[in-house]
């Protein structure tokens, strides 16, 4: 058994890190305060091929293998979780459309989606529906050659700016998925303020008699939980897991740096054993989370159906690791950690989001017990 | 593929004890098979048996027992060996 990145993957990681350190990290605090990632960053991501990166090249995407994509997500997530969350939601919708949309729908949108020219968002959560996604209250009714959608969606990451939404709605025979353009008459959006991943342009959507063509339906009517929703959330969990490794690594780097400079009792605080304990736990946790993500990525690459279970475990572990690392990072920074002079309080707010999105920690626990990965 | 039944039993064995499971037993009845397991089962069938589960195959009875799953595999494999429209056109072109 060998666990090592290829030289191509290592080179890619260097490129991603350099981009994130130069174009994103220096401004992440400012964007967090302003509660918006500026649009020129969308253009930068597009130009670098970072939107649609995991879409196979023959379909117009970046053709990144699962682990290289994970490294991209980690490096962007290390710099700014809000920017990372754009990669997650855009790619989860794009890949779901590639897998489940009808050819006529793909012809209309897919090429521009895979190049990031159209930004995508997932519209699943609702005011009354979070973990129990099979109970969505948004409705879709069939009307000759159209579907008509009505309802409310909330916590939609990048909902303020997305060009296309993957909307999950209820039909008489079950839950279905629809691709809905953002400029559809009857669709309105309202900004929502959140305390974590604050710059990710979160919105509430209202769909009022939104009429979309019949071919907007993805997969089979009433079967979204076995098709579109399952595919989107599986990819989302994988992407978020790597993003969590990025947060944990950011916490570790910030803490190592701070603890090597801050002096108390005549020595830098990294000489104190209780500080070393926190740092060592951060190092081991980050390392373990990254290895789980690599394992989940490998399973995806070889087409192993267990990739779903591996991603569940990776997301569960990595999100808890990120929260613990961020909590410890703030503690190690003392009062400084509570100011905006250091990024660690942002890391803590962002990390907590990770334990809630794409299935809360508690939902992951239920899913892992019901669907555990096999032994290696 | 040798002994597809054994492959299916090994897959299901990840989720619940199925040493005593008979071919016609309802695998949903025990309550261990949720949507996540079905999604993985579909992925497993597609990868292991080189078939594509289409929209029209997505009926729960197709996955209710080991024998029903085997019947679905057989149906999909047989359909695969039949030339589709594209195959017929290609054959006609070759014949000319």
Interface residues (C-beta under 8 A of the other chain):
Chain A: X219 X220 X223 X225 X226 X227 X230 X234 X303 X304 X305 X306 X307 X308 X309 X367 X370 X371 X372 X374
Chain B: X11 X14 X15 X32 X34 X35 X36 X37 X38 X39 X40 X41 X42 X43 X44 X47 X55 X56 X58
